[in-house]
Amino acid sequence: MQIQGKVVVVTGGANGIGRALCQRFAKEGAKAVVVSDIDKDQGAQVAKEIGPASAFIPCNVAKEAEAQALVEETTRKFGQVDIFCSNAGIGVAGGPEAPDIDWQRSWEVNVMAHVYTARAVLPQMLARKEGYLVQTISAAGLLTQIGSAPYAVTKHAALGFAEWLAITYGDQGVRVSALCPQGVRTNMLLKAEFAGGAFLLQGALEPEQVAGDVVKAMAEEKFLILPHPEAAKYFQNKANDYDRWLRGMRKLLASTEVLNPKG
């Protein structure tokens, strides 16, 4: 799918990858770019930077009523939604001992937000037999995330949902892409919002590069978007010899604990 002339919605659009996606879609000639985020001030600023072919609609995508309202308001303003980028996500630290509230919040934002937005936008896409869902997941959905069980588990679930959507609706005109980068220079990584991510800084990409990879993949209608090509190799290694891959991840864990000792 080409971006020119399309109506695009990006959740989590106020910062990081979301902001870069909004700016790139505008540059590609989108008819309208709807910036959506819980950060009203920054989200409105991004829309202002883009110009008249944009709008800001606040939304907490972890709440189904707000996700539905986002789609309805966009459709009212611009006629339809051609591309929906479900991009919002969070990261928290810990394993099984992480507080229930962190597990629940991770589930709501990293998984159910994808479900709610798909539920809201799919009917019109299926009626037209055309539409595109871009879901920002993470290489953690293919591999795992050292230091954060809630992140690793929910990103695996998000990837499973994206796969299901692609299989179920791919022959009905709805395309799906799963964006799975490793480290990206966003607040989540730079502010170390969860432990175990510091080792990703060395190879971290700028959000603008990731946005460019998304546009290219959409033109080719590719499902898996890997801004870090090495992630494909790691994923293949995991499939070829799971036990060996697990041993390698334990070594990586040990090295990160040496670099970032506990206590």
N, C-alpha and C positions, 0 to 999 in steps of 0.2 A: 504494500500500500504506500502511496505517495502522500505526503503531508499537505501539500498545497491544496487550499480550498476546503480543508477539513476542520471540523469543530473538535477541539481536544480538551479534555479535562485532566488535570494532574493533581492528585492529592499529595500532601506533604510538599507542596510547591513553594513554600516560603524559603527554604534553605537547601543547601547541598545538591544532591542529584535532582531533586524535584525542581529547584530553581533553574538549574542548568537545562533540564528538559523543557521547561516553559520557554526559556529564552531561545533554545534551538528550534523548537516547533514554530515560534513566531518568525524566526529567520528563514525557515523553510517555506513560509507563505501560508501558514494555517489561516483559515477564515476567522477563527476565534480561538484564543487560549484562555481557558478558565483555570485560574490559580486557586487552589483550595488548601486550607490549612487551619489548624486551631490557633496559630499565631496570626492574629488579625492585623497587627501593625506591619509586620514584615511581609505577610502575604499581600496586603494592599500595596506595599512599596514595590514588590516584584511586578504586580499588574501595572502599576504606574510606569515602571521602567520600560515595559513592553510596549505600552502605548494604547491607542484606541481599539485595536483588535484584541482586547483582552478584558477580563473581568475578574474580580475577586469575590469568591463565595465561601464564607467560613464554614467549616465542617469538622466535626469530630467523627471520623469514619468508624470508630468503635461503637457508635450508636446507630442502629439501623435507620431510625427515623430521619436522622441528619443525612445519612448517605442517600436515602430516597429523595429527600428534599433537594440535595445537590443536583441530582440527575434531573429532577422535575424543573428546577429553576434554570438550569442550563438549557434544557429543551425549550422552555418558554421564551428565553432570551434569543436563542440562536437556531431554533427549529429542530435540532437533533443533536445526538452525541455520536460522532464517528469513531473517536479514539478515546479510550478511558485508560489512564495510567494510574493504577493503584500502587502508589509509591510510599505512602506513610509507613514508618516502622520504628520500633524501639529496641533497645538492648539493655539488659540488666545482668548483674553478676550473680554467680552462685550455681549450686547444683540442687540436689533434692531438698537441701536445707533452706533454699531461697524462700522467702515469705510467700504464702498463698496469693497475696495481693499482687506480687511481681509475676507469678506464674499466670494469674488470671489476666492481668493487664497485657502481658506478652501475647497471650492467646487471642485477646480481643483485637489488638492492633495488628499483629503479624499474621493472623489467620482470618478471623471473622470479618475484619474490614474488607478483605478480598471477597468473601462470600456476600456480604451486604451490598457492596458496589456492583458485583456481577448480577446479583438478584435484581437490582434496580435498573440496570442498563441493558441487560440481555433481551428483554421482550422487544424493544424497538429495533435492536440490531437484527434479531431473528426475523422480525416482520419485514425488514428491508433486505434480508439475506446478505448483509454486509456490516462489518464492524471490526474493531480491533481492540483487544485487551492486552495491555502491557502491565505485567505484574513484577514489581521490584521485589526480589527475594534476597538472594545472597549466595555466594559460594558455600556458605554454611549449610544451605539446603541440599547441596550435593555431597558435601564433605562433613564437617561439623564445626563447632566453635569452641575452642579451648577457653575455659573460664566461665562459660555461660551455658548451662543446660537449657534454661528457658528459651534462649535465642536459637540454639541448635535444633531443639525439638520443634519449635513453632515454624522455623524456616523449612524444615523437612516437610511439615504438614502443608505449608503454603505451596511448595513445589508440587506436592501430590495433587493439590487442588487445581493448579495450573495445568498439569498434565491431563487431568480429568476433563477440564473445560476444552482443551485442544482436541481430545479424542471425541468428545460428545458433540461438539458444535462445529468442528472443522469442515465438515461436509455441508454445513448449512450457512456458509459464508462468513463465519466469525473466526478471525485469526487470533492466535494467542502467542505472546512471547513472554518468556521468563528471564528476567534480568538477574544474572548471578555473578556480580563482581566480587573480588576479594577486598583488599583495602582501598577505600576511596577517601580523599581528604575532605571529610565532612566533620561536623561537630561530634557525631557519634564516635568517630575514631580519634580525632584530635584531642577531644576532652576526656578520652578514656572512660566512656560511660559504662563500660563493663570490662572486667579483667580479662587478660589473655589476648587482647587485640593489639598490644604494642608492637609485636613482631611484624604486623602487617604494614606498619608505617613505611618501611624501607621500599616496598614496591607499590606504595599507594599511588593511585591515579587522581588526576584532577576531575571534578564532576563534569566539566565540559567535554573531556575526552569520552567519558562514559555516555554522555548524551549523544555524541556523534556516533558511537557504536550502536546505540539504540536506533537512530534514524536509518543507518545502513542496514541493520538487521530487519527493520520493518519493510524496507524496500524489497528485500529478498524473502520476506515472510518466514523468517527463521524462528523456530521455537526457542532454542537456548541461546542466550546472548552472554558471551563470556569475554568481557573486556580484558581480563587476564587470561591469555591463551593457555598458560600453564595449568590452569584449573582443570582443563580437559584431560591433561596427562594425569593429574592427581586422581581424578574421577575414574579414569581407566585403570590406574593402578589399584584402586580400591576394589573395582569389580573383578580384576584378574586374580588378586590374592588378598582377600579381606584381612586375614590374620597378619600378614606382613604389613599391610597398611596400618592396622591398629598398633603394631609395634612401633612403626615409624611415628605415629601420632603421639605415642607415649614418650618417645625421645624428644619430640618437639615440645611437649608439655614440660618435660624436665628442663629443657634449655630455657624456656620462658620463665620458669620458677627461679633459675639461677640469675637471669637478668633482672627479674622483678621479685625478689624474695618476699615471702609473707611476713607479716608482723612488723 
